[in-house]
Amino acid sequence: MDRLELTKPDGRALTLYALQALEGIGPAPSPFLDPLGHTPHLRRNPLRDEWVTYAAYRQNRTFLPPPEYNPLAVTTDPANPTELPVGNWDVAVFDNRFPSLSLAEGEAPALAVDTAPGIGKCEVVVFTQDRESSLGALSLAHIELLLRVWADRTARLAENDRIRYVLPFENRGAEVGVTLHHPHGQLYAYPEVPPVPARMQQVATEYHRKHGRGVLQDHIRKEMESGERMLYTGEHAVAFVPACARYPYEVWVGPIEPVATFCNLTDAQRADLARALKTVLMKYDRLWDRPFPYLMAWYQAPTDGQPHPESHLHAEFYPPYRTRERLKYLAGTELAAGWFAMDALPEDKARELQQIDVDIDTP
Protein backbone atom coordinates (compact mmCIF):
# COMPACT_ATOMS: atom_id res chain seq x y z
CA MET A 1 0.00 0.00 0.00
CA ASP A 2 1.30 3.42 -0.98
CA ARG A 3 0.18 6.56 0.88
CA LEU A 4 0.51 10.29 0.26
CA GLU A 5 -0.50 13.04 2.69
CA LEU A 6 -1.54 16.46 1.36
CA THR A 7 -3.13 19.64 2.70
CA LYS A 8 -6.07 21.38 1.04
CA PRO A 9 -6.18 25.17 0.49
CA ASP A 10 -8.65 25.54 3.38
CA GLY A 11 -6.31 23.65 5.75
CA ARG A 12 -8.04 20.27 5.72
CA ALA A 13 -6.01 17.07 5.46
CA LEU A 14 -6.18 14.74 2.44
CA THR A 15 -4.56 11.30 2.33
CA LEU A 16 -4.39 9.21 -0.83
CA TYR A 17 -3.91 5.43 -0.89
CA ALA A 18 -3.11 3.08 -3.76
CA LEU A 19 -2.29 -0.55 -4.43
CA GLN A 20 0.62 0.58 -6.63
CA ALA A 21 3.05 3.48 -6.34
CA LEU A 22 1.19 6.79 -6.47
CA GLU A 23 1.94 8.72 -9.64
CA GLY A 24 0.70 11.81 -11.47
CA ILE A 25 -0.94 13.26 -8.36
CA GLY A 26 -2.19 16.81 -8.81
CA PRO A 27 -2.32 19.47 -6.08
CA ALA A 28 -4.83 18.96 -3.28
CA PRO A 29 -8.00 20.80 -4.34
CA SER A 30 -10.95 22.13 -2.38
CA PRO A 31 -14.25 23.73 -3.39
CA PHE A 32 -13.66 26.08 -0.42
CA LEU A 33 -10.78 28.49 0.16
CA ASP A 34 -11.56 29.70 3.66
CA PRO A 35 -11.29 27.57 6.82
CA LEU A 36 -14.58 26.27 8.15
CA GLY A 37 -14.77 28.82 10.97
CA HIS A 38 -17.39 26.86 12.91
CA THR A 39 -17.10 24.23 15.63
CA PRO A 40 -19.71 21.81 16.99
CA HIS A 41 -20.66 21.45 20.62
CA LEU A 42 -22.22 18.76 22.82
CA ARG A 43 -25.24 18.84 25.11
CA ARG A 44 -25.92 16.02 27.59
CA ASN A 45 -29.36 14.47 27.85
CA PRO A 46 -29.89 14.31 31.65
CA LEU A 47 -32.43 11.45 31.46
CA ARG A 48 -30.28 9.16 29.30
CA ASP A 49 -26.85 10.45 30.33
CA GLU A 50 -25.88 10.67 26.66
CA TRP A 51 -24.21 13.36 24.60
CA VAL A 52 -25.96 14.94 21.61
CA THR A 53 -23.89 16.79 18.98
CA TYR A 54 -25.01 20.17 17.61
CA ALA A 55 -23.55 21.48 14.34
CA ALA A 56 -26.13 23.73 12.70
CA TYR A 57 -23.77 24.62 9.83
CA ARG A 58 -24.26 21.08 8.46
CA GLN A 59 -27.57 22.29 7.03
CA ASN A 60 -25.50 23.93 4.27
CA ARG A 61 -23.73 20.73 3.14
CA THR A 62 -23.98 19.47 -0.43
CA PHE A 63 -27.20 17.55 -1.06
CA LEU A 64 -27.69 15.14 -4.00
CA PRO A 65 -25.96 17.26 -6.66
CA PRO A 66 -26.17 16.34 -10.37
CA PRO A 67 -23.21 14.33 -11.71
CA GLU A 68 -21.50 17.39 -13.20
CA TYR A 69 -21.26 18.91 -9.71
CA ASN A 70 -20.08 15.80 -7.89
CA PRO A 71 -17.66 17.03 -5.18
CA LEU A 72 -16.15 13.53 -4.87
CA ALA A 73 -15.16 13.37 -8.52
CA VAL A 74 -11.59 14.05 -9.65
CA THR A 75 -10.88 17.71 -10.42
CA THR A 76 -10.74 18.26 -14.18
CA ASP A 77 -11.10 22.05 -14.23
CA PRO A 78 -8.86 23.97 -11.78
CA ALA A 79 -11.34 26.84 -11.92
CA ASN A 80 -14.03 24.53 -10.51
CA PRO A 81 -12.20 22.30 -8.03
CA THR A 82 -13.73 19.28 -6.33
CA GLU A 83 -12.42 17.57 -3.20
CA LEU A 84 -10.02 15.22 -5.02
CA PRO A 85 -7.00 15.52 -7.34
CA VAL A 86 -6.04 13.71 -10.49
CA GLY A 87 -3.72 10.73 -10.20
CA ASN A 88 -3.77 6.97 -9.86
CA TRP A 89 -5.06 6.80 -6.29
CA ASP A 90 -7.53 4.05 -5.35
CA VAL A 91 -8.91 5.29 -1.99
CA ALA A 92 -8.94 8.85 -0.65
CA VAL A 93 -9.58 10.14 2.87
CA PHE A 94 -10.13 13.79 3.74
CA ASP A 95 -11.43 15.89 6.62
CA ASN A 96 -15.18 16.45 6.37
CA ARG A 97 -15.97 20.08 5.51
CA PHE A 98 -19.14 19.83 7.61
CA PRO A 99 -18.05 17.80 10.66
CA SER A 100 -20.24 16.76 13.56
CA LEU A 101 -17.09 16.58 15.71
CA SER A 102 -13.87 18.59 15.41
CA LEU A 103 -10.41 18.72 16.96
CA ALA A 104 -10.55 22.52 16.56
CA GLU A 105 -11.90 23.10 20.03
CA GLY A 106 -14.55 25.80 20.33
CA GLU A 107 -16.67 27.16 23.14
CA ALA A 108 -19.80 25.42 24.39
CA PRO A 109 -22.79 27.56 25.41
CA ALA A 110 -24.01 27.74 28.99
CA LEU A 111 -27.47 26.10 29.09
CA ALA A 112 -29.89 24.26 31.36
CA VAL A 113 -27.98 21.03 30.61
CA ASP A 114 -24.28 20.11 30.72
CA THR A 115 -22.40 21.18 27.59
CA ALA A 116 -18.91 20.60 26.19
CA PRO A 117 -16.90 21.31 23.04
CA GLY A 118 -17.63 18.81 20.26
CA ILE A 119 -14.18 17.22 20.31
CA GLY A 120 -13.55 14.50 17.76
CA LYS A 121 -12.90 14.05 14.07
CA CYS A 122 -15.01 13.26 11.00
CA GLU A 123 -13.37 11.97 7.83
CA VAL A 124 -14.80 11.12 4.42
CA VAL A 125 -13.50 7.89 2.86
CA VAL A 126 -13.91 7.78 -0.95
CA PHE A 127 -13.86 4.12 -2.00
CA THR A 128 -13.04 4.64 -5.69
CA GLN A 129 -12.73 7.23 -8.42
CA ASP A 130 -15.62 5.59 -10.31
CA ARG A 131 -18.91 7.29 -9.46
CA GLU A 132 -20.90 4.49 -11.12
CA SER A 133 -19.28 1.73 -9.06
CA SER A 134 -20.09 0.51 -5.54
CA LEU A 135 -18.25 -1.11 -2.65
CA GLY A 136 -19.52 -4.54 -3.69
CA ALA A 137 -18.40 -4.02 -7.29
CA LEU A 138 -14.77 -3.38 -6.34
CA SER A 139 -12.14 -6.08 -6.79
CA LEU A 140 -11.11 -8.20 -3.83
CA ALA A 141 -7.69 -6.51 -3.87
CA HIS A 142 -9.37 -3.09 -3.73
CA ILE A 143 -11.57 -4.14 -0.79
CA GLU A 144 -8.49 -5.50 1.01
CA LEU A 145 -6.87 -2.10 0.45
CA LEU A 146 -9.90 -0.41 2.03
CA LEU A 147 -9.56 -2.66 5.09
CA ARG A 148 -5.92 -1.57 5.34
CA VAL A 149 -6.99 2.07 5.00
CA TRP A 150 -9.46 1.67 7.87
CA ALA A 151 -6.62 0.18 9.92
CA ASP A 152 -4.29 3.05 9.07
CA ARG A 153 -6.92 5.67 9.91
CA THR A 154 -7.76 3.90 13.19
CA ALA A 155 -4.10 3.84 14.21
CA ARG A 156 -3.53 7.48 13.30
CA LEU A 157 -6.65 8.74 15.02
CA ALA A 158 -5.80 6.67 18.11
CA GLU A 159 -2.55 8.62 18.46
CA ASN A 160 -4.62 11.56 19.70
CA ASP A 161 -5.32 11.03 23.41
CA ARG A 162 -8.65 12.85 23.05
CA ILE A 163 -10.00 10.10 20.78
CA ARG A 164 -11.52 7.06 22.46
CA TYR A 165 -13.43 5.29 19.67
CA VAL A 166 -13.24 5.07 15.86
CA LEU A 167 -16.30 3.99 13.88
CA PRO A 168 -16.10 3.40 10.10
CA PHE A 169 -19.49 3.26 8.40
CA GLU A 170 -21.24 3.58 5.06
CA ASN A 171 -24.73 4.89 4.38
CA ARG A 172 -25.85 3.64 0.97
CA GLY A 173 -28.94 4.86 -0.80
CA ALA A 174 -31.31 7.81 -0.45
CA GLU A 175 -33.49 5.56 1.75
CA VAL A 176 -30.92 5.90 4.54
CA GLY A 177 -30.26 9.59 4.01
CA VAL A 178 -27.31 9.61 1.61
CA THR A 179 -26.51 13.11 0.27
CA LEU A 180 -23.87 11.99 -2.27
CA HIS A 181 -24.20 8.88 -4.44
CA HIS A 182 -20.48 8.56 -5.24
CA PRO A 183 -19.27 5.39 -3.40
CA HIS A 184 -17.95 6.59 -0.06
CA GLY A 185 -18.15 6.10 3.67
CA GLN A 186 -17.19 8.01 6.76
CA LEU A 187 -15.03 7.68 9.84
CA TYR A 188 -16.20 9.19 13.12
CA ALA A 189 -13.66 9.50 15.92
CA TYR A 190 -15.37 10.11 19.27
CA PRO A 191 -14.12 11.61 22.57
CA GLU A 192 -15.68 8.67 24.43
CA VAL A 193 -17.16 5.31 23.50
CA PRO A 194 -20.69 6.02 22.15
CA PRO A 195 -23.73 4.39 23.80
CA VAL A 196 -24.24 1.46 21.40
CA PRO A 197 -20.63 0.20 21.26
CA ALA A 198 -20.28 1.04 24.97
CA ARG A 199 -23.12 -1.36 25.79
CA MET A 200 -21.64 -3.98 23.49
CA GLN A 201 -18.28 -3.50 25.18
CA GLN A 202 -19.84 -3.93 28.61
CA VAL A 203 -21.55 -7.18 27.59
CA ALA A 204 -18.36 -8.48 25.94
CA THR A 205 -16.24 -7.64 29.00
CA GLU A 206 -18.60 -9.41 31.41
CA TYR A 207 -18.86 -12.47 29.15
CA HIS A 208 -15.09 -12.73 28.69
CA ARG A 209 -14.52 -12.39 32.43
CA LYS A 210 -16.96 -15.24 33.10
CA HIS A 211 -16.08 -17.60 30.22
CA GLY A 212 -12.56 -16.64 29.15
CA ARG A 213 -13.82 -16.32 25.57
CA GLY A 214 -15.56 -13.68 23.48
CA VAL A 215 -19.34 -13.50 23.24
CA LEU A 216 -19.27 -12.97 19.46
CA GLN A 217 -16.63 -15.68 19.13
CA ASP A 218 -19.00 -18.18 20.74
CA HIS A 219 -21.99 -16.89 18.78
CA ILE A 220 -20.12 -17.34 15.48
CA ARG A 221 -19.29 -20.90 16.50
CA LYS A 222 -22.97 -21.62 17.15
CA GLU A 223 -24.02 -20.06 13.84
CA MET A 224 -21.42 -22.15 12.01
CA GLU A 225 -22.57 -25.33 13.75
CA SER A 226 -26.17 -24.59 12.76
CA GLY A 227 -25.38 -23.42 9.23
CA GLU A 228 -29.00 -22.36 8.77
CA ARG A 229 -28.26 -18.67 8.36
CA MET A 230 -24.71 -18.73 6.98
CA LEU A 231 -23.99 -16.73 3.81
CA TYR A 232 -20.22 -17.18 3.68
CA THR A 233 -17.94 -19.56 5.57
CA GLY A 234 -14.25 -19.21 4.89
CA GLU A 235 -11.11 -20.35 6.63
CA HIS A 236 -10.81 -17.09 8.56
CA ALA A 237 -14.04 -15.11 8.12
CA VAL A 238 -17.81 -15.54 8.04
CA ALA A 239 -20.99 -13.72 7.08
CA PHE A 240 -24.44 -14.66 8.34
CA VAL A 241 -27.92 -13.43 9.14
CA PRO A 242 -27.91 -13.47 12.95
CA ALA A 243 -30.60 -15.47 14.72
CA CYS A 244 -31.41 -12.28 16.65
CA ALA A 245 -31.67 -9.99 13.59
CA ARG A 246 -33.55 -6.77 14.28
CA TYR A 247 -33.89 -5.83 10.60
CA PRO A 248 -34.94 -7.88 7.55
CA TYR A 249 -31.79 -8.99 5.71
CA GLU A 250 -29.55 -7.86 8.59
CA VAL A 251 -26.10 -9.43 8.19
CA TRP A 252 -23.02 -9.65 10.40
CA VAL A 253 -19.53 -10.02 8.91
CA GLY A 254 -16.34 -10.68 10.83
CA PRO A 255 -13.26 -12.84 11.38
CA ILE A 256 -13.89 -16.20 13.02
CA GLU A 257 -11.22 -15.67 15.66
CA PRO A 258 -11.49 -12.39 17.57
CA VAL A 259 -9.25 -9.44 16.78
CA ALA A 260 -9.67 -6.13 18.56
CA THR A 261 -9.35 -3.69 15.65
CA PHE A 262 -8.56 -3.48 11.94
CA CYS A 263 -4.93 -3.00 12.99
CA ASN A 264 -4.80 -6.54 14.42
CA LEU A 265 -5.93 -8.42 11.30
CA THR A 266 -3.43 -10.84 9.79
CA ASP A 267 -2.99 -10.84 6.01
CA ALA A 268 -4.94 -14.11 5.78
CA GLN A 269 -7.79 -12.77 7.92
CA ARG A 270 -7.95 -9.56 5.91
CA ALA A 271 -8.08 -11.42 2.60
CA ASP A 272 -10.87 -13.71 3.77
CA LEU A 273 -12.77 -10.82 5.37
CA ALA A 274 -12.73 -9.08 1.99
CA ARG A 275 -14.24 -12.18 0.41
CA ALA A 276 -16.98 -12.36 3.07
CA LEU A 277 -17.77 -8.67 2.66
CA LYS A 278 -17.93 -8.82 -1.14
CA THR A 279 -20.17 -11.91 -0.98
CA VAL A 280 -22.73 -10.09 1.14
CA LEU A 281 -22.70 -6.93 -0.96
CA MET A 282 -23.11 -8.84 -4.23
CA LYS A 283 -25.99 -10.86 -2.80
CA TYR A 284 -27.69 -7.67 -1.65
CA ASP A 285 -27.50 -6.08 -5.09
CA ARG A 286 -28.74 -9.21 -6.86
CA LEU A 287 -31.61 -9.78 -4.43
CA TRP A 288 -33.91 -7.45 -6.39
CA ASP A 289 -31.52 -6.60 -9.27
CA ARG A 290 -31.10 -3.02 -8.13
CA PRO A 291 -28.83 -1.11 -5.73
CA PHE A 292 -29.64 -2.27 -2.21
CA PRO A 293 -29.73 0.40 0.54
CA TYR A 294 -28.09 -0.24 3.89
CA LEU A 295 -26.14 1.15 6.81
CA MET A 296 -22.87 -0.73 7.31
CA ALA A 297 -21.20 -0.12 10.69
CA TRP A 298 -17.87 -1.60 11.81
CA TYR A 299 -17.41 -2.15 15.55
CA GLN A 300 -13.96 -2.46 17.08
CA ALA A 301 -12.22 -1.98 20.42
CA PRO A 302 -11.86 1.42 22.11
CA THR A 303 -8.69 3.36 21.32
CA ASP A 304 -7.63 3.74 24.94
CA GLY A 305 -4.26 2.01 24.62
CA GLN A 306 -5.42 -0.99 26.67
CA PRO A 307 -5.59 -4.63 25.54
CA HIS A 308 -9.11 -5.75 24.69
CA PRO A 309 -9.24 -9.56 24.40
CA GLU A 310 -13.02 -9.33 24.78
CA SER A 311 -13.47 -7.22 21.64
CA HIS A 312 -14.26 -8.74 18.26
CA LEU A 313 -14.02 -6.62 15.12
CA HIS A 314 -17.11 -7.04 12.97
CA ALA A 315 -19.57 -5.27 10.69
CA GLU A 316 -23.33 -5.10 11.09
CA PHE A 317 -25.55 -4.29 8.10
CA TYR A 318 -28.91 -2.63 8.73
CA PRO A 319 -31.00 -2.59 5.52
CA PRO A 320 -34.17 -0.48 5.73
CA TYR A 321 -36.30 -2.68 3.44
CA ARG A 322 -39.02 -4.86 4.96
CA THR A 323 -40.40 -6.17 1.66
CA ARG A 324 -39.89 -5.31 -1.97
CA GLU A 325 -42.40 -2.47 -1.76
CA ARG A 326 -42.23 -1.18 1.81
CA LEU A 327 -39.61 0.46 4.01
CA LYS A 328 -39.11 -0.57 7.61
CA TYR A 329 -39.43 2.53 9.73
CA LEU A 330 -38.67 2.43 13.42
CA ALA A 331 -41.95 2.74 15.28
CA GLY A 332 -43.08 3.31 18.87
CA THR A 333 -41.65 0.16 20.41
CA GLU A 334 -38.24 0.67 18.75
CA LEU A 335 -37.88 4.41 19.23
CA ALA A 336 -39.61 4.82 22.57
CA ALA A 337 -38.71 1.55 24.28
CA GLY A 338 -35.66 0.35 22.37
CA TRP A 339 -37.45 -2.99 21.99
CA PHE A 340 -37.37 -4.13 18.37
CA ALA A 341 -40.31 -5.94 16.80
CA MET A 342 -39.75 -8.05 13.68
CA ASP A 343 -42.42 -9.42 11.33
CA ALA A 344 -39.93 -11.46 9.28
CA LEU A 345 -37.96 -14.46 10.52
CA PRO A 346 -34.14 -14.29 10.11
CA GLU A 347 -34.18 -17.84 8.76
CA ASP A 348 -36.52 -16.87 5.92
CA LYS A 349 -34.41 -13.87 4.94
CA ALA A 350 -31.23 -15.94 5.18
CA ARG A 351 -32.70 -18.49 2.77
CA GLU A 352 -33.49 -15.73 0.26
CA LEU A 353 -29.89 -14.54 0.36
CA GLN A 354 -28.46 -18.08 0.34
CA GLN A 355 -30.28 -18.83 -2.92
CA ILE A 356 -28.46 -16.01 -4.71
CA ASP A 357 -25.32 -17.31 -6.41
CA VAL A 358 -22.44 -14.88 -6.77
CA ASP A 359 -18.90 -15.21 -8.13
CA ILE A 360 -16.71 -12.94 -6.01
CA ASP A 361 -13.61 -13.74 -8.09
CA THR A 362 -15.11 -12.18 -11.22
CA PRO A 363 -14.00 -8.55 -11.64
Steps between C-alpha positions, in 0.01 A plus 500: 500500500630842402388814686533873438399775743396842367341818634206674334489879445253537789734311737327162497703180474483267198662156489517291184548122494580265213582137433791613280743790529314831487575693183376809317336645811375855455487766773249449780183684394205633696170660399559735797788741558422621850527287816171370633481755782238304694529237772239258636405464863344231720198508729432218748156345526447484880246214481715271284843629603597522133667769294325658201707685237388838363646631173242725336736589213451146363169621357707664224677180387475374143178308437451259206673712234479408129796299366671806351524652849618189682742623771651150531599484135857568387571866423514555124464879495724692745252787486231269641683277748347198670631329813740265318802530268596319185732202529495124534371483857253225594362624836497856634436629852445865587370710788125556475421863414183475710609297805281396790815482715822701470846513655486880460365558847235770530288636781187326625201714602378518858154336510258316727691177425870408511688607187849442360701571185427250222845341505563228245565455131289421193664371183357415159630177344459489119505134395582552131531759227211336311171670585301220334662224706419378852684338789373157396612552140863564595763230455603288796842669496332842514280395794808364680662840444197669658534275806864609525393864466253460787784351705733787415237762584416323828866494602557864409188626672585293809825695535293794624430447871167682464365225273348196668309323221519478119194392302520441122161486330325532166151631432388375159191622323263795535282275720757534779566869447795502260580850366764388246467189283872468420621183684632620834480451873596691809716467808383651828754531780329561835625650830344206686352164407147571365196337665449207260861374486535584871216260582648238270836548669344457843329175398819370335712584806264323741474194274877474454557534874256215567588264212852596393374532142326764291122518476507553122764229467263250661201629304687455170583144602132428565395656169760291317385182674140574401579617147138606454574869459855494362572700183877455487728262689869535432814386674530826693177698456123457492182682404155406626152623580501496881231300677419819693474729194312822569466594132395295195815389316724613788845343460808478721849463351819434692808284555437164664767553764473828691724795421458831678532744209579521129863548605513146643387312188750258349544500122305173477215634714484821299487314169221271617310789660504674162349190342226482766421869459484485120276191516244682712503816290459309173212298643330819615519659156376187323213443743270733304739585212542858614727691740419384852491767775664436835695639792827312550667561838833352612546445874845469653674548834536840669817694421606538862837327468384200705483136387148388415487119471122523538455711186421348162524712186191458285254677272124517540278581201164666563291504179183711521287280271228282652362369170551586137249784521517629857762664720550397860468810712576490869172531686387557859643185654841551334536874548327541834590173671805380309321166462508386138206319343556289188233363265749296295697200624882517459496145365266597216711800402818293524353245259421776249860619510643146498318425174682782321814370330788743464854467364719727712810420292350656187611863458 
